[in-house]
Amino acid sequence: MTQDRRHVGGYSPWEDQYGFARAVAIGDFVFVSGCTAWDDGSVRFEGSPYDQTVAAFGVALDAISRFGLSRADIVRTRLYVTHARDTDEVGRAHRDILGEVRPACTMVVISALVDSRMSVEVEVDAYKKNLELPT
């Protein structure tokens, strides 16, 4: 691992199983892996794409906060939604959380996530000039 690269773990059982980190910081950027409404072995807010999106952003915001960043530092989001009918609710949650930030955003409809009770997965990229990485 290089001196200017750090990663943090989260609470997903898949991190060790599949060999990934919740977030990786390199240079002035922090890249957050896909986040869902997964919590302590269960999916939260089953059937509510809005609430699942809010919960997923909570996981992502927690990850960037561990590098000293906040929602204002988010520059790009990616939203993976399992049903086209849910895009308005997912988009509304995105706007409610990040509306004033206005990051670049991509939303795509996909066939499924790793657990069929999940309706949305969120990825976040954040940037802060002269980001100081924790040791």
Disulfide bonds with the S-S distance in Angstrom:
none
